[in-house]
Each structure stands twice: as C-alpha cells, then as structure tokens.
Amino acid sequence: MKIAFTLLIIIFLVFSGYHLTFRNVRLPFLARQFYFTGSEFLFLGVLLGPQFLNLLDRPTQNSLAPFISLLLGWIGLIFGFQFERTKIKNFAKSSFTAAVIEGTACFVLVFFAVYCIAPLFLDIPGGMKGDAAVVLAATAACTGQSGLALVVLEYGARFGRLSRFLRLVSSIDGVVPFVIFGLFFSWRIGGLPYLSGLGELGGGLIVLLISCLGALLIFVFFLREARKESELILLLIAVAILAGGMSSTLGISPLFLTFLLGILLVNTLREKERIYQILITVEKPAYLAILLFLGANWRLTSAWIVPLAVAFCVYRTLVKVSAGMFVTRLASSGEGRIPALLGFGLLHQGGLPLAMLLDFQQGFLFQGASGIVGLVLLGVLFNDVVGFFSLRRLLETSMQ
C-alpha cells in the first residue's frame, strides 16, 4: 500500500510541478533561475525521504526500481534522438569538433583531479576511486541549455550567433563523457559468465549491443503498420520499461542502453518526428521525478562536502574557461569571431548530469557513494547560480 501511495504522490507532484515550474513568472533574476530549473524538487525529495516524512525510504525506492528505470530510459531516448545523422551534417565541422574537444578535455582534467584528491576528503574505498572520478568528471563535462534559455528570455533573442553556438556546444559537449560513463558502467558490472573469455569490457559491450538490437527489433516489428498516437505512447512506454528491465537484470545502464536505442531509432524510422514529440512532452515531468529521487537520498555525510563542492565548482569553472579558450580559434573559422572567454557561458549543467547521477546511484552501491551524490548535487546548485550570472555577463560583453 505504501508503495502505491508513494508512486501516486510522486506522479501528482511532478505533473503538478510541471504546470507550475518552467513558466515565465515575474521574480527577481536569482529567484527565477532557481524556480525555472525545478531545483526546489531536490528539497521536496529531501522532505519525502527518510530524514523527514520517510515516504521514499530505501525499501520503497527498491520497490520503485522499475519506475526509476523507466525515467532513465525515457531521458536516454530523448538524448539519443538528438543525434540524427542528417541534422549533424548541417553543423559546421569545425564547430562540432570544437564542442567535442571541449567536453572531452573537461572530462579528462576533472577525472585526474578527482581521482587524486577526492579520496583524501571522502570515505571512498581504494577500488572505487575510478567510479567516483568517472561520475564526477562525466557530470562536470556536461552543459545545460536552460541557463541560456532563461538569459535570452530575460534580454530578448538579440545575441544571435554567439547564443546559437553556445546552444550547439551545450548539446554536443557531453556526448563523449556520457559514452565513457556508459561504457564504464558496462565494464564494471556488465557481462555474463559464458562471455568471460572476452573480458569484463568485451562481455559488457556484447550484452549491451545485443540488448539494444533486441529492443530495436521489437520496436520496428510493432511499427510495421501506421499507429495512432495513443498506440505510439504505449509502445514507447513498453520499450522503455523493457529496456529498463533488461538493464536491471543484466547489470547495465538503462540510461546508456536507451541512448543507443534512441540513436538507432532516429536514424532508421520514418515516424521519428512523431516519436520525438511524444518523448519531449514528458521530458520535464521525468526530470522533476529524477530530482525527487535524488533529493530523497541526499546526505551531507562529511563536513568536507560543502567546501569540496565549492572547490569543485571553482575548478570546473577554470577547466571550462580554459577548454573554451583552447577551442575558440578552431570554432571561429566556421562561426565567425567567438569570444575567448566562451567557457563562462558553459557553466550551467542541465538535467543530463542528474540522470547520470541517479543511474550511478542505482547501479553503484558502495560506502562513500552517498558522499559523491551529495557533492555533485551541491556542485550543480552552485554552478547553476554562478552560471546564470557568468553567462549573462558574457552575452552582454559580446554586444559591446
């Protein structure tokens, strides 16, 4: 009874919140950026968690694992649908390359810093240092578009070329870190005993690819005939649940599996536009539900968490600015003159890192994992605040 009641409460909250959040409300700029991103649902999750109302305790969350897999699968499909081959060809090659280099450089620099420093302050077992470094680096490399959307909404769409380039970078720079995160997930806990001869990574990749192709074949089989929108919605939900179930059983990432499935679907199906419109309709409620589950497990397990989060935010800013300066010359050949301090417009992290964090939280259960989750959540909140102001300053300076 508690599980059903909790699920109904979550659905009610996220769909009610969807109609209240992400709206153009007249508030002070700082308060509006907090409201616009739905960050208040993190604290609502804390309220529902074991520390207060205890609705989302650990046994209840374990029982709701299929629902969490559905959320992650839905976000993975949306992210995969962004990589349509014909649309990618429309990007200037230099701009696309610059975005990929920026995200990859950020991942590498954060990975080595976290691998060496984080275990000194957080209770992370020696064998799990790589886990912590990968998830922190992958989330740090991603850039969100909601900050750019809010600033453009505040001042009007008069930033032209620069805002378009920032939108391109924010949609591309997280792909290599995300793929590394997904492959690492498959290497760590993927694979089956009879594939042991291929090694952990080889076995995990084989399982991942077979699962992805199997889900694709099922989807294509049911799309042999034209389907109504209601039937497409049921089919998408069924495939997302199936992918999540396979991921849970085989020990692979539902977020990464459905990302690969989304890429295959958008490049093979004729009804991809209809499918994408259905997916994007539920994106924001799914994002709010992810915030609720993350908030329910938010713990400040160490006195070092807050200063570490501030240091993480500062270091990420330095890395983003440095990487932005490095790729500016490469991008300028295809986009015109790009400001050297481009990285100040890439600080906002968006929703994908939070989905990756929930995926990590579900798949990597070890001592110290809660400290990593708390560190990333605080870092995301700090980066959101700093990112809005730095982005606004960058765009204002570019107009002078």
C-alpha positions as CSV (number, residue, x, y, z in Angstrom):
1,M,0.0,0.0,0.0
2,K,2.8,2.4,0.9
3,I,4.5,1.8,-2.5
4,A,1.3,2.5,-4.5
5,F,0.6,5.6,-2.3
6,T,4.2,6.9,-2.7
7,L,4.1,6.4,-6.5
8,L,0.8,8.3,-6.8
9,I,2.2,11.1,-4.7
10,I,5.3,11.3,-6.9
11,I,3.2,11.4,-10.1
12,F,0.9,14.0,-8.7
13,L,3.8,16.2,-7.6
14,V,5.8,16.0,-10.8
15,F,2.8,16.7,-13.1
16,S,1.5,19.5,-10.8
17,G,5.0,20.9,-10.6
18,Y,5.3,20.7,-14.4
19,H,2.4,23.1,-14.7
20,L,3.9,25.5,-12.1
21,T,7.6,25.3,-12.9
22,F,9.3,26.2,-16.2
23,R,6.9,29.2,-16.5
24,N,7.8,32.8,-17.1
25,V,7.0,34.2,-13.7
26,R,7.9,37.7,-12.7
27,L,10.5,37.1,-9.9
28,P,14.0,38.5,-9.1
29,F,16.5,37.1,-11.5
30,L,18.3,34.8,-9.0
31,A,15.0,33.5,-7.6
32,R,13.7,32.9,-11.1
33,Q,16.7,30.8,-12.2
34,F,16.2,28.6,-9.1
35,Y,12.4,28.3,-9.9
36,F,12.9,27.9,-13.7
37,T,15.2,24.9,-13.3
38,G,13.0,23.0,-10.9
39,S,15.7,22.9,-8.2
40,E,13.1,23.1,-5.5
41,F,12.2,19.5,-6.2
42,L,15.5,18.4,-4.8
43,F,14.4,19.8,-1.4
44,L,11.0,18.3,-1.8
45,G,12.7,15.0,-2.3
46,V,14.6,15.6,1.0
47,L,11.2,16.2,2.7
48,L,9.8,12.9,1.3
49,G,13.0,11.0,2.2
50,P,14.0,9.1,5.3
51,Q,15.2,12.2,7.1
52,F,11.6,13.7,7.4
53,L,8.4,12.1,6.1
54,N,10.1,8.7,5.3
55,L,7.8,8.1,2.3
56,L,10.8,7.5,0.0
57,D,12.8,5.2,2.3
58,R,15.3,2.7,0.8
59,P,12.9,-0.3,0.7
60,T,10.3,1.8,-1.1
61,Q,12.9,3.1,-3.6
62,N,14.0,-0.5,-4.3
63,S,10.4,-1.5,-5.0
64,L,10.1,1.5,-7.3
65,A,13.2,0.5,-9.3
66,P,11.1,-0.3,-12.4
67,F,9.7,3.2,-12.3
68,I,13.2,4.7,-11.9
69,S,14.4,2.6,-14.9
70,L,11.5,4.0,-16.9
71,L,12.5,7.5,-16.1
72,L,16.2,6.9,-17.0
73,G,15.1,5.1,-20.2
74,W,12.9,8.0,-21.2
75,I,15.7,10.5,-20.7
76,G,18.1,8.2,-22.6
77,L,15.8,8.0,-25.6
78,I,15.4,11.8,-25.7
79,F,19.2,12.3,-25.6
80,G,19.7,9.7,-28.3
81,F,17.1,11.3,-30.6
82,Q,19.3,14.5,-30.7
83,F,21.9,12.6,-32.8
84,E,20.1,12.4,-36.2
85,R,22.7,11.9,-38.9
86,T,21.1,14.4,-41.4
87,K,21.0,17.1,-38.8
88,I,24.5,16.6,-37.5
89,K,25.7,17.1,-41.1
90,N,24.2,20.6,-41.0
91,F,26.7,21.6,-38.3
92,A,29.9,23.3,-39.3
93,K,32.6,20.6,-39.0
94,S,34.9,22.9,-37.0
95,S,32.1,23.8,-34.6
96,F,31.1,20.2,-34.0
97,T,34.8,19.2,-33.4
98,A,35.3,22.2,-31.1
99,A,32.3,21.1,-29.0
100,V,33.5,17.5,-28.7
101,I,37.1,18.6,-27.8
102,E,35.8,21.0,-25.1
103,G,33.7,18.3,-23.4
104,T,36.4,15.6,-23.7
105,A,39.1,18.0,-22.3
106,C,36.9,18.9,-19.4
107,F,36.3,15.2,-18.6
108,V,40.0,14.3,-18.7
109,L,41.1,17.3,-16.5
110,V,38.3,16.7,-13.9
111,F,38.9,12.9,-13.9
112,F,42.5,13.1,-12.9
113,A,42.0,15.8,-10.3
114,V,39.1,13.9,-8.6
115,Y,41.0,10.6,-8.8
116,C,43.9,12.1,-6.9
117,I,42.2,14.5,-4.4
118,A,38.7,13.2,-3.6
119,P,39.7,10.1,-1.6
120,L,41.7,12.4,0.8
121,F,38.4,14.0,1.9
122,L,35.7,11.5,1.2
123,D,35.3,7.9,2.5
124,I,35.9,6.2,-0.8
125,P,37.4,2.6,-0.9
126,G,40.6,2.3,-2.9
127,G,39.0,0.2,-5.6
128,M,36.2,2.7,-6.1
129,K,38.3,5.8,-6.8
130,G,37.8,5.2,-10.5
131,D,34.0,5.0,-10.1
132,A,33.9,8.3,-8.2
133,A,36.2,10.0,-10.7
134,V,34.3,8.9,-13.8
135,V,30.9,10.0,-12.5
136,L,32.2,13.4,-11.2
137,A,34.1,14.0,-14.5
138,A,31.2,13.0,-16.7
139,T,28.7,15.2,-14.9
140,A,31.2,18.1,-14.8
141,A,31.7,18.0,-18.6
142,C,28.0,18.4,-19.5
143,T,26.5,21.8,-20.2
144,G,22.8,22.6,-19.9
145,Q,20.7,24.8,-22.2
146,S,18.2,26.1,-19.6
147,G,20.5,28.8,-18.4
148,L,20.9,30.1,-21.9
149,A,17.1,29.9,-22.4
150,L,16.5,32.0,-19.3
151,V,19.1,34.7,-20.1
152,V,17.7,35.0,-23.7
153,L,14.2,35.2,-22.3
154,E,15.4,38.0,-19.9
155,Y,17.0,40.2,-22.5
156,G,15.4,39.1,-25.8
157,A,16.9,37.0,-28.5
158,R,19.4,39.5,-29.7
159,F,22.6,37.6,-29.1
160,G,22.4,35.9,-32.4
161,R,25.5,34.0,-33.5
162,L,27.0,33.5,-30.0
163,S,23.8,32.1,-28.4
164,R,23.4,29.7,-31.4
165,F,27.0,28.5,-30.9
166,L,26.5,28.1,-27.2
167,R,23.4,26.1,-27.8
168,L,25.3,23.9,-30.2
169,V,28.2,23.3,-27.7
170,S,25.8,22.6,-24.8
171,S,24.0,19.9,-26.9
172,I,27.2,18.2,-28.1
173,D,30.0,18.6,-25.4
174,G,28.5,16.0,-23.1
175,V,28.4,13.1,-25.6
176,V,31.9,11.7,-25.2
177,P,31.9,11.9,-21.4
178,F,28.4,10.3,-21.4
179,V,29.6,7.4,-23.7
180,I,32.7,6.9,-21.4
181,F,30.3,6.8,-18.4
182,G,28.1,4.2,-20.1
183,L,31.0,2.0,-21.2
184,F,32.5,2.2,-17.7
185,F,29.1,1.1,-16.3
186,S,29.1,-1.9,-18.7
187,W,32.7,-2.7,-17.9
188,R,32.2,-2.5,-14.1
189,I,29.0,-4.6,-13.7
190,G,28.1,-5.8,-17.2
191,G,28.8,-9.2,-18.9
192,L,27.6,-12.7,-18.4
193,P,29.6,-15.8,-17.1
194,Y,29.7,-17.5,-20.5
195,L,31.2,-14.4,-22.1
196,S,34.0,-14.2,-19.5
197,G,36.5,-15.1,-22.2
198,L,36.0,-11.7,-23.8
199,G,36.9,-9.9,-20.5
200,E,34.7,-7.6,-18.5
201,L,34.6,-4.8,-21.1
202,G,34.1,-7.1,-24.1
203,G,31.3,-9.1,-22.3
204,G,29.6,-6.0,-21.2
205,L,29.7,-4.5,-24.7
206,I,28.3,-7.7,-26.3
207,V,25.4,-7.7,-23.8
208,L,24.8,-4.0,-24.3
209,L,24.7,-4.3,-28.1
210,I,22.5,-7.4,-28.1
211,S,20.0,-5.8,-25.7
212,C,19.9,-2.7,-27.8
213,L,19.3,-4.5,-31.1
214,G,16.7,-6.7,-29.5
215,A,14.7,-3.7,-28.3
216,L,15.1,-2.1,-31.7
217,L,13.7,-5.2,-33.5
218,I,10.7,-5.3,-31.1
219,F,10.0,-1.6,-31.8
220,V,10.3,-1.9,-35.5
221,F,8.1,-5.1,-35.5
222,F,5.3,-3.1,-34.0
223,L,5.7,-0.2,-36.4
224,R,5.2,-2.3,-39.5
225,E,1.8,-0.6,-39.7
226,A,0.8,3.0,-39.1
227,R,0.0,3.6,-35.4
228,K,-2.2,6.1,-33.7
229,E,-0.6,8.5,-31.2
230,S,-2.1,6.6,-28.2
231,E,-0.6,3.4,-29.6
232,L,2.8,5.0,-30.1
233,I,2.8,6.3,-26.5
234,L,2.0,2.8,-25.2
235,L,4.7,1.4,-27.4
236,L,7.3,3.9,-26.2
237,I,6.4,3.2,-22.6
238,A,6.6,-0.6,-23.2
239,V,10.0,-0.3,-24.9
240,A,11.4,1.9,-22.1
241,I,10.2,-0.5,-19.5
242,L,11.6,-3.5,-21.4
243,A,15.0,-1.7,-21.8
244,G,15.0,-0.9,-18.1
245,G,14.1,-4.4,-17.1
246,M,16.9,-5.9,-19.3
247,S,19.3,-3.4,-17.9
248,S,18.4,-4.2,-14.3
249,T,18.7,-8.0,-15.0
250,L,21.9,-7.8,-16.9
251,G,23.6,-5.1,-14.8
252,I,24.0,-2.5,-17.5
253,S,23.0,1.2,-17.6
254,P,19.3,1.8,-18.6
255,L,20.3,5.4,-19.4
256,F,23.1,4.4,-21.8
257,L,21.2,1.4,-23.3
258,T,18.2,3.6,-24.3
259,F,20.6,6.4,-25.5
260,L,22.0,3.9,-28.1
261,L,18.5,2.7,-28.9
262,G,17.4,6.3,-29.5
263,I,20.3,6.9,-31.9
264,L,19.2,3.8,-33.9
265,L,15.6,4.8,-33.9
266,V,16.1,8.3,-35.0
267,N,18.3,7.2,-37.9
268,T,16.1,4.3,-39.1
269,L,12.4,5.2,-38.6
270,R,10.2,7.3,-40.8
271,E,8.0,8.3,-37.9
272,K,10.8,9.7,-35.8
273,E,9.3,13.2,-35.6
274,R,6.1,11.9,-34.1
275,I,8.0,9.8,-31.7
276,Y,10.3,12.7,-30.6
277,Q,7.3,14.9,-30.0
278,I,5.8,12.3,-27.6
279,L,9.2,11.9,-25.9
280,I,9.8,15.6,-25.4
281,T,6.3,16.1,-23.9
282,V,7.2,14.1,-20.8
283,E,10.8,15.3,-20.5
284,K,10.2,17.9,-17.8
285,P,8.0,15.7,-15.6
286,A,10.6,12.9,-15.8
287,Y,13.3,15.4,-14.9
288,L,11.4,16.6,-11.9
289,A,10.8,13.0,-10.8
290,I,14.6,12.4,-11.0
291,L,15.2,15.4,-8.8
292,L,12.8,13.9,-6.2
293,F,14.6,10.6,-6.1
294,L,18.0,12.3,-5.8
295,G,16.7,14.6,-3.1
296,A,15.4,11.6,-1.1
297,N,19.0,10.2,-1.0
298,W,20.8,13.5,-0.4
299,R,23.1,13.2,2.6
300,L,25.8,15.5,3.9
301,T,27.9,12.6,5.1
302,S,31.1,14.7,5.8
303,A,31.9,18.2,7.0
304,W,34.1,18.4,3.8
305,I,31.1,18.2,1.4
306,V,30.3,21.9,1.2
307,P,33.8,23.2,0.8
308,L,34.6,20.4,-1.6
309,A,31.5,21.3,-3.6
310,V,32.7,25.0,-3.7
311,A,36.2,23.8,-4.8
312,F,34.6,21.5,-7.4
313,C,32.6,24.4,-8.8
314,V,35.7,26.7,-8.9
315,Y,37.8,24.0,-10.6
316,R,35.1,23.2,-13.1
317,T,34.9,26.9,-14.0
318,L,38.6,27.1,-14.5
319,V,38.5,24.0,-16.7
320,K,35.6,25.1,-18.8
321,V,37.1,28.6,-19.4
322,S,40.5,27.0,-20.3
323,A,38.9,24.5,-22.6
324,G,36.8,27.2,-24.1
325,M,39.8,29.4,-24.8
326,F,41.5,26.4,-26.5
327,V,38.7,25.6,-28.9
328,T,37.8,29.2,-29.7
329,R,40.2,29.5,-32.5
330,L,39.1,26.2,-34.1
331,A,35.4,27.2,-33.8
332,S,35.9,30.8,-35.1
333,S,36.8,29.6,-38.6
334,G,33.2,28.2,-39.0
335,E,31.2,30.6,-36.8
336,G,32.9,33.9,-37.1
337,R,34.6,35.5,-34.2
338,I,33.9,33.7,-30.9
339,P,34.8,35.4,-27.5
340,A,37.9,33.9,-25.9
341,L,36.1,33.6,-22.6
342,L,33.4,31.3,-24.1
343,G,33.7,28.9,-21.2
344,F,31.9,31.4,-18.9
345,G,28.7,30.6,-20.9
346,L,29.1,26.8,-20.4
347,L,28.9,26.6,-16.6
348,H,25.2,25.6,-16.2
349,Q,25.0,21.8,-16.0
350,G,21.4,21.0,-17.0
351,G,19.4,17.8,-16.5
352,L,21.6,15.1,-18.1
353,P,24.2,15.0,-15.3
354,L,21.3,14.5,-12.8
355,A,20.1,11.5,-14.8
356,M,23.6,10.1,-14.9
357,L,23.9,10.7,-11.1
358,L,20.6,8.7,-10.5
359,D,21.9,6.0,-12.8
360,F,25.1,5.8,-10.8
361,Q,23.2,5.8,-7.5
362,Q,21.1,2.8,-8.6
363,G,24.0,0.8,-10.1
364,F,27.0,1.5,-7.8
365,L,26.2,0.7,-4.2
366,F,29.3,1.1,-2.1
367,Q,30.4,3.0,1.0
368,G,31.0,6.7,0.1
369,A,28.6,6.7,-2.9
370,S,26.2,9.0,-0.9
371,G,29.0,11.5,-0.4
372,I,29.6,11.6,-4.2
373,V,25.9,12.1,-4.8
374,G,25.8,15.0,-2.3
375,L,29.0,16.5,-3.7
376,V,27.6,16.5,-7.3
377,L,24.2,17.9,-6.2
378,L,25.7,20.8,-4.3
379,G,28.1,21.4,-7.3
380,V,25.1,21.5,-9.7
381,L,23.3,24.0,-7.5
382,F,26.4,26.2,-7.2
383,N,27.2,26.0,-10.9
384,D,23.6,26.9,-11.7
385,V,23.8,30.2,-9.7
386,V,27.3,31.1,-10.9
387,G,26.5,30.0,-14.5
388,F,23.5,32.3,-14.9
389,F,25.4,35.4,-13.9
390,S,28.6,34.5,-15.9
391,L,26.5,33.7,-19.0
392,R,24.6,37.0,-18.7
393,R,27.9,38.9,-18.4
394,L,29.4,37.0,-21.4
395,L,26.5,37.8,-23.6
396,E,26.3,41.5,-22.5
397,T,30.1,41.9,-23.1
398,S,29.8,40.4,-26.6
399,M,27.2,43.0,-27.5
400,Q,29.6,45.9,-26.7
